[in-house]
Amino acid sequence: MPKPLSLSFDPIARADDLWRQRWGAVPAMGAITSVMRAHQILLAQVDAVVKPYGLTFARYEALVLLTFSRAGELPMSKIGERLMVHPTSVTNTIDRLVKSGYVAKRPNPNDGRGTLASITERGREIVEEATRDLMAMDFGLSAYSEEECAEIFSMLRPLRIAAGDFEQ
């Protein structure tokens, strides 16, 4: 993980002040900049934890999704839908998991053009190990209490609803 910046000031707060001086108060600017920086921080932290397993967080999410499925397998289209990513991203993610031996692919017998991805026994072992490590570091959110994590979830939910992630 890169060395922390250790600045003597909050650059996002400074940008917010400068923005306010130039264009007026727009709290959404400070909020979006903070969210984007938090995304960078969290992704770097969780990717560092799963990297020793040959995973990225996106690949880890795919393995978890397969683990949650009843039969340990899902159509590629369903994986994309559940992870809310483009089909090309699903193909790339699953292909890398196949190369690692964590997932297998086969034609979908219920859809002549579709493909099923299934988690392998090695994939199940890896997802358990990576999950243990991610839980030990609170998925990068150890600066927050359980209540604050629930509040973050609640605060971001309307944004996800407005984006059409799911119906309320």
BAFI-3210 file (N, C-alpha, C; in Angstrom, 3 decimals, decimal comma, padded with zeros to 6 digits):
// residues 168
n [1|2|3|4|5|6|7|8|9|10|11|12|13|14|15|16|17|18|19|20|21|22|23|24|25|26|27|28|29|30|31|32|33|34|35|36|37|38|39|40|41|42|43|44|45|46|47|48|49|50|51|52|53|54|55|56|57|58|59|60|61|62|63|64|65|66|67|68|69|70|71|72|73|74|75|76|77|78|79|80|81|82|83|84|85|86|87|88|89|90|91|92|93|94|95|96|97|98|99|100|101|102|103|104|105|106|107|108|109|110|111|112|113|114|115|116|117|118|119|120|121|122|123|124|125|126|127|128|129|130|131|132|133|134|135|136|137|138|139|140|141|142|143|144|145|146|147|148|149|150|151|152|153|154|155|156|157|158|159|160|161|162|163|164|165|166|167|168]
n.u [000,849|000,513|002,538|001,146|-000,053|000,227|-000,329|-000,391|-002,825|-006,299|-006,835|-009,219|-011,073|-009,841|-010,099|-012,866|-013,304|-012,041|-013,604|-016,068|-015,415|-014,989|-017,225|-019,385|-021,222|-021,355|-022,225|-022,335|-020,081|-017,857|-018,705|-018,838|-016,162|-014,988|-016,210|-015,179|-012,439|-012,492|-013,275|-010,961|-009,112|-010,281|-010,462|-007,751|-006,892|-008,460|-007,798|-005,088|-005,232|-006,467|-004,803|-002,576|-003,881|-004,178|-006,206|-008,412|-010,526|-012,852|-012,776|-012,893|-015,492|-016,998|-016,407|-017,551|-020,233|-020,751|-020,387|-022,562|-024,653|-027,093|-026,290|-023,636|-022,988|-023,573|-025,253|-023,315|-024,504|-026,225|-024,398|-023,217|-025,478|-026,088|-023,713|-023,700|-022,251|-020,712|-021,114|-018,628|-016,792|-017,509|-016,838|-014,049|-013,327|-014,244|-012,795|-010,190|-010,400|-010,849|-008,356|-006,861|-007,749|-009,921|-012,487|-014,705|-015,803|-018,673|-020,845|-024,168|-026,777|-029,418|-029,555|-028,644|-026,750|-025,516|-023,250|-022,186|-020,744|-018,854|-017,920|-014,871|-013,512|-011,084|-011,485|-013,512|-012,081|-010,234|-011,915|-012,925|-010,579|-009,718|-011,956|-011,878|-009,562|-010,320|-012,483|-011,116|-009,860|-011,950|-012,986|-011,665|-012,931|-012,488|-012,266|-014,745|-017,696|-019,960|-022,549|-022,115|-021,242|-023,615|-025,091|-023,721|-024,286|-027,086|-027,232|-026,165|-027,924|-030,297|-029,078|-028,282|-030,763|-031,880|-030,196|-031,170|-030,469|-032,040|-035,491|-037,439]
n.v [-001,171|002,306|004,889|006,870|010,237|012,254|015,038|018,444|019,563|019,252|018,309|018,061|019,528|021,988|022,317|022,451|024,872|026,663|026,220|027,195|029,911|030,620|029,675|029,532|028,023|024,561|021,862|019,246|018,925|018,711|016,426|014,441|014,364|013,460|010,917|009,698|009,691|008,099|005,716|005,137|004,713|002,552|000,555|000,152|-000,855|-003,236|-004,625|-005,050|-006,929|-009,153|-009,695|-011,534|-013,927|-014,081|-012,506|-009,775|-007,243|-007,265|-009,821|-011,357|-010,654|-011,901|-014,600|-014,846|-014,390|-016,671|-018,581|-018,026|-018,891|-021,449|-023,876|-023,397|-022,331|-020,087|-018,511|-016,591|-014,171|-013,677|-013,296|-010,858|-009,218|-009,387|-008,439|-006,012|-005,147|-004,652|-006,986|-007,582|-007,085|-009,076|-011,378|-011,040|-011,063|-013,641|-015,281|-014,838|-015,926|-018,567|-019,174|-019,124|-021,347|-021,254|-021,147|-022,810|-023,132|-023,863|-024,886|-023,609|-025,693|-024,965|-022,815|-022,350|-020,533|-019,525|-019,418|-021,183|-020,405|-021,929|-022,375|-023,749|-026,369|-025,470|-022,739|-022,320|-022,753|-020,658|-018,382|-018,564|-018,209|-015,635|-014,151|-014,417|-012,908|-010,368|-009,790|-009,608|-007,176|-005,505|-004,918|-002,629|-000,603|-000,017|002,335|003,103|002,603|-000,202|000,807|003,205|002,169|000,966|003,276|004,558|002,735|003,095|005,799|005,809|004,276|005,574|006,833|004,646|003,549|005,641|005,444|003,232|000,699|-001,118|-001,771|000,069]
n.w [000,000|-000,747|000,739|003,346|002,829|004,774|005,095|006,265|006,311|005,408|002,250|000,819|002,270|001,943|-000,839|-000,927|000,446|-001,353|-003,598|-002,682|-002,387|-005,051|-006,631|-004,964|-002,217|-002,402|-001,127|-002,112|-003,719|-001,950|-000,646|-002,729|-003,497|-001,146|-000,958|-003,261|-002,656|-000,378|-001,566|-003,084|-000,984|000,466|-001,534|-002,112|000,364|000,744|-001,568|-001,105|000,927|-000,301|-002,393|-001,940|-002,366|-005,007|-005,934|-006,785|-005,371|-006,874|-008,066|-005,769|-004,881|-006,891|-006,387|-003,837|-004,467|-006,044|-004,067|-002,436|-004,018|-004,578|-005,879|-006,219|-008,603|-011,355|-014,113|-016,422|-017,175|-015,047|-012,999|-013,771|-013,568|-010,804|-009,635|-010,734|-013,032|-016,259|-018,982|-020,252|-018,223|-016,427|-017,871|-018,074|-015,342|-014,492|-016,263|-015,351|-012,812|-013,523|-014,677|-012,357|-011,131|-009,469|-010,330|-012,572|-015,966|-018,004|-020,691|-020,536|-019,842|-019,971|-021,598|-024,702|-025,697|-023,511|-020,639|-017,789|-014,676|-012,192|-008,812|-007,712|-005,600|-004,606|-004,983|-003,110|-000,736|-000,855|-000,831|001,749|003,298|002,441|003,191|005,960|006,486|005,500|007,170|009,557|009,302|009,245|006,720|005,944|007,250|009,937|011,336|011,964|013,960|014,492|014,355|012,969|010,520|009,679|009,395|007,299|005,243|005,139|004,432|001,852|000,444|-000,747|-002,949|-004,469|-005,039|-006,555|-008,748|-009,920|-009,088|-007,709|-006,953|-004,677]
ca.u [000,000|001,338|002,771|000,169|000,419|000,570|-000,381|-000,707|-004,171|-007,224|-006,919|-010,607|-011,655|-009,254|-010,768|-014,239|-013,215|-011,727|-014,799|-017,062|-014,978|-015,080|-018,527|-020,426|-021,294|-021,949|-021,822|-022,200|-018,706|-017,034|-019,175|-018,420|-014,707|-014,711|-016,625|-014,223|-011,182|-012,749|-013,252|-009,548|-008,493|-010,839|-010,084|-006,333|-006,758|-008,993|-007,008|-003,841|-005,541|-006,807|-003,753|-001,825|-004,685|-004,310|-007,506|-008,745|-011,807|-013,880|-012,755|-013,386|-016,947|-017,548|-016,316|-018,554|-021,527|-020,885|-020,517|-023,922|-025,650|-027,473|-025,503|-022,242|-022,786|-024,545|-024,991|-022,490|-025,392|-026,734|-023,277|-023,146|-026,650|-025,976|-022,573|-023,970|-021,130|-020,863|-020,765|-017,195|-016,103|-017,782|-016,021|-012,653|-013,205|-014,401|-011,660|-009,022|-010,653|-010,644|-006,897|-006,359|-008,280|-010,945|-013,793|-014,757|-016,888|-019,228|-022,055|-025,396|-027,703|-030,729|-029,433|-027,651|-025,690|-024,991|-022,180|-022,269|-019,493|-019,024|-016,772|-014,194|-013,191|-009,998|-012,117|-014,208|-011,051|-009,660|-012,882|-012,985|-009,356|-009,748|-013,023|-011,350|-008,630|-011,068|-013,246|-010,161|-009,541|-013,249|-013,133|-011,103|-013,787|-012,289|-012,376|-016,159|-018,395|-020,990|-023,660|-021,718|-021,258|-025,024|-025,509|-023,140|-025,118|-028,383|-027,068|-025,874|-029,024|-031,100|-028,294|-028,348|-032,142|-032,018|-029,434|-031,904|-029,879|-033,126|-036,729|-037,635]
ca.v [000,000|003,503|005,617|007,944|011,566|012,988|016,480|019,214|020,100|018,372|018,879|018,108|020,699|023,161|022,437|022,894|026,311|027,379|026,111|028,109|031,271|030,865|029,394|029,464|026,776|023,386|020,757|018,004|018,813|018,146|015,065|013,513|014,236|012,591|009,559|009,158|009,420|006,929|004,566|004,835|004,185|001,236|-000,402|-000,170|-001,685|-004,581|-005,294|-005,502|-008,127|-010,296|-009,910|-012,783|-015,054|-013,940|-011,892|-008,374|-007,241|-007,658|-011,287|-011,848|-010,514|-012,946|-015,865|-014,826|-014,567|-018,092|-019,298|-017,804|-019,540|-022,779|-024,957|-022,985|-021,894|-019,140|-018,054|-015,383|-013,007|-013,464|-012,737|-009,448|-008,546|-009,303|-007,586|-004,725|-004,808|-004,917|-008,372|-007,703|-007,164|-010,402|-012,326|-010,848|-011,518|-015,101|-015,892|-014,796|-016,907|-019,878|-019,352|-019,371|-022,623|-020,993|-021,245|-023,572|-022,696|-024,882|-024,404|-023,657|-026,624|-024,326|-021,682|-022,798|-019,557|-019,071|-020,122|-021,250|-020,346|-022,630|-022,275|-025,022|-026,604|-024,532|-021,425|-022,262|-022,605|-019,310|-017,382|-018,640|-017,596|-014,196|-013,573|-014,326|-011,778|-009,117|-009,537|-009,212|-005,753|-004,822|-004,471|-001,287|000,379|-000,103|003,669|003,323|001,630|-000,961|001,719|004,127|001,403|000,850|004,609|004,747|001,922|003,762|007,076|005,573|003,518|006,372|007,044|003,393|003,442|006,634|004,946|002,104|-000,591|-001,998|-001,051|000,242]
ca.w [000,000|-000,797|001,983|003,564|002,449|005,993|004,873|007,469|006,140|004,677|000,897|000,351|002,932|001,274|-002,142|-000,649|000,746|-002,592|-004,437|-002,116|-002,717|-006,497|-007,228|-003,951|-001,444|-003,036|-000,261|-002,879|-004,228|-000,879|-000,375|-003,782|-003,437|000,001|-001,310|-004,234|-001,943|000,471|-002,477|-003,358|000,237|000,770|-002,566|-001,906|001,556|000,560|-002,602|-000,479|001,718|-001,157|-003,404|-001,738|-002,842|-006,449|-006,164|-006,586|-004,675|-007,852|-008,181|-004,486|-004,899|-007,769|-005,656|-002,769|-005,108|-006,389|-002,798|-001,953|-004,873|-004,084|-006,482|-006,398|-009,980|-011,881|-015,479|-016,487|-017,225|-013,688|-012,226|-014,130|-013,009|-009,340|-009,277|-011,384|-013,898|-017,687|-019,351|-020,539|-016,932|-015,871|-018,626|-017,658|-013,947|-014,418|-016,963|-014,453|-011,746|-014,143|-014,783|-011,007|-010,649|-008,465|-010,985|-013,828|-016,855|-018,884|-021,364|-019,742|-020,508|-020,095|-022,516|-025,676|-025,928|-022,230|-019,943|-016,330|-013,919|-010,917|-007,917|-007,469|-004,192|-004,276|-004,883|-001,811|000,299|-000,959|-000,398|003,213|003,833|002,167|004,007|007,326|006,535|005,314|008,387|010,602|009,149|009,124|005,337|005,834|007,923|011,386|011,940|012,255|014,802|013,773|014,118|011,906|009,262|009,297|008,960|005,959|004,353|005,002|003,730|000,442|-000,169|-001,681|-004,170|-005,227|-005,531|-007,625|-009,898|-010,482|-008,683|-007,290|-006,629|-003,237]
c.u [000,899|001,439|001,723|000,784|000,896|000,652|-000,750|-002,094|-005,014|-007,398|-008,354|-011,333|-011,123|-009,921|-012,200|-014,266|-012,979|-012,921|-015,848|-016,709|-015,197|-016,498|-019,682|-020,458|-022,026|-021,497|-021,630|-020,778|-017,788|-017,419|-018,676|-016,905|-014,305|-015,069|-015,608|-012,884|-011,349|-012,723|-011,813|-008,884|-008,970|-010,427|-008,621|-006,160|-007,269|-008,233|-005,679|-004,060|-005,785|-005,740|-002,951|-002,571|-004,861|-005,629|-007,424|-010,073|-012,933|-013,927|-013,256|-014,914|-017,602|-017,509|-017,366|-019,944|-021,757|-021,058|-021,942|-024,975|-025,889|-026,561|-024,029|-021,935|-023,909|-024,235|-024,172|-023,365|-025,930|-025,638|-023,164|-024,283|-026,498|-024,828|-022,687|-022,783|-021,430|-020,462|-019,273|-016,394|-016,301|-016,896|-014,565|-012,429|-013,257|-013,241|-010,406|-009,183|-010,484|-009,146|-006,267|-006,816|-009,379|-012,354|-013,635|-015,921|-017,359|-020,454|-023,273|-026,391|-029,093|-030,739|-028,297|-026,514|-024,990|-023,915|-022,441|-020,862|-019,750|-017,748|-016,186|-013,951|-012,066|-010,542|-012,843|-013,211|-010,511|-010,641|-013,023|-011,773|-009,368|-010,812|-012,563|-010,441|-009,342|-011,892|-012,330|-009,792|-010,800|-013,461|-012,648|-011,874|-013,636|-012,334|-013,812|-016,709|-019,391|-022,171|-023,337|-021,673|-022,689|-025,549|-024,960|-023,973|-026,444|-028,285|-026,828|-027,013|-029,878|-030,372|-028,384|-029,746|-032,345|-031,274|-030,116|-031,303|-030,955|-034,346|-036,916|-038,777]
c.v [001,240|004,184|006,716|009,308|012,377|014,490|017,186|019,851|019,077|018,953|018,934|019,289|021,983|023,381|022,936|024,392|027,120|027,358|027,132|029,564|031,595|030,735|029,373|028,097|025,695|022,176|019,435|017,832|018,208|016,705|014,093|013,315|013,332|011,140|008,932|008,843|008,205|005,658|004,161|004,157|002,750|000,193|-000,805|-001,106|-003,105|-005,335|-005,800|-006,792|-009,336|-010,604|-011,193|-014,036|-015,028|-013,301|-010,377|-008,391|-007,652|-009,177|-011,934|-011,783|-011,598|-014,305|-015,940|-015,048|-016,031|-018,948|-019,189|-018,524|-020,969|-023,887|-024,597|-022,568|-020,970|-018,866|-016,758|-014,128|-012,666|-012,862|-011,239|-008,642|-008,345|-008,406|-006,193|-004,241|-005,233|-006,364|-008,577|-007,832|-008,527|-011,435|-012,239|-011,401|-013,043|-015,800|-015,896|-015,781|-018,328|-020,167|-019,659|-020,713|-022,473|-021,169|-022,117|-023,025|-023,872|-024,300|-024,560|-024,573|-026,023|-023,157|-022,005|-021,828|-019,142|-019,962|-020,073|-021,154|-021,030|-022,551|-023,671|-025,189|-025,660|-023,110|-021,250|-022,067|-021,172|-018,252|-017,403|-017,952|-016,081|-013,504|-013,411|-013,095|-010,437|-008,776|-009,077|-007,736|-004,921|-004,227|-003,032|-000,220|000,369|001,252|003,969|002,231|000,855|-000,059|002,691|003,426|001,237|002,188|004,917|003,984|002,621|005,056|006,877|004,859|004,364|006,664|005,821|003,176|004,391|006,191|003,747|000,743|-001,605|-001,136|-001,015|-000,571]
c.w [000,000|000,560|002,138|003,260|003,646|005,757|006,171|007,389|005,372|003,268|000,361|000,999|002,293|-000,077|-001,966|-000,351|-000,522|-003,547|-003,992|-002,467|-004,200|-007,041|-006,225|-003,292|-002,230|-002,210|-001,002|-003,413|-003,170|-000,580|-001,437|-003,760|-002,276|-000,304|-002,267|-003,567|-001,041|-000,374|-002,781|-002,162|000,496|-000,257|-002,419|-000,712|001,334|-000,533|-002,034|000,320|000,820|-002,206|-003,181|-002,205|-004,365|-006,843|-006,176|-005,835|-005,615|-008,009|-006,897|-004,452|-005,758|-007,072|-004,554|-003,359|-005,480|-005,136|-002,263|-002,790|-004,385|-004,586|-006,657|-007,822|-010,409|-013,345|-015,444|-016,481|-015,834|-012,792|-012,503|-013,531|-011,506|-008,891|-009,886|-012,204|-015,333|-018,002|-019,659|-019,247|-016,287|-016,553|-018,188|-016,255|-013,858|-015,121|-016,086|-013,297|-012,273|-014,227|-013,425|-010,451|-009,618|-009,008|-012,220|-014,648|-017,689|-019,569|-020,449|-020,452|-020,717|-021,070|-023,478|-025,926|-024,636|-021,647|-018,448|-015,750|-012,589|-010,102|-007,702|-005,974|-003,746|-004,138|-003,566|-000,664|000,323|-000,473|001,127|003,846|003,644|003,021|005,452|007,459|006,385|006,551|009,524|010,505|008,901|007,735|005,157|006,584|009,443|012,084|012,367|013,166|013,932|013,423|012,994|010,546|008,765|008,784|007,564|004,932|004,087|004,209|002,230|-000,296|-001,119|-003,002|-005,069|-005,796|-006,709|-008,905|-010,562|-010,137|-008,307|-007,012|-005,126|-002,723]
res [m|p|k|p|l|s|l|s|f|d|p|i|a|r|a|d|d|l|w|r|q|r|w|g|a|v|p|a|m|g|a|i|t|s|v|m|r|a|h|q|i|l|l|a|q|v|d|a|v|v|k|p|y|g|l|t|f|a|r|y|e|a|l|v|l|l|t|f|s|r|a|g|e|l|p|m|s|k|i|g|e|r|l|m|v|h|p|t|s|v|t|n|t|i|d|r|l|v|k|s|g|y|v|a|k|r|p|n|p|n|d|g|r|g|t|l|a|s|i|t|e|r|g|r|e|i|v|e|e|a|t|r|d|l|m|a|m|d|f|g|l|s|a|y|s|e|e|e|c|a|e|i|f|s|m|l|r|p|l|r|i|a|a|g|d|f|e|q]
***
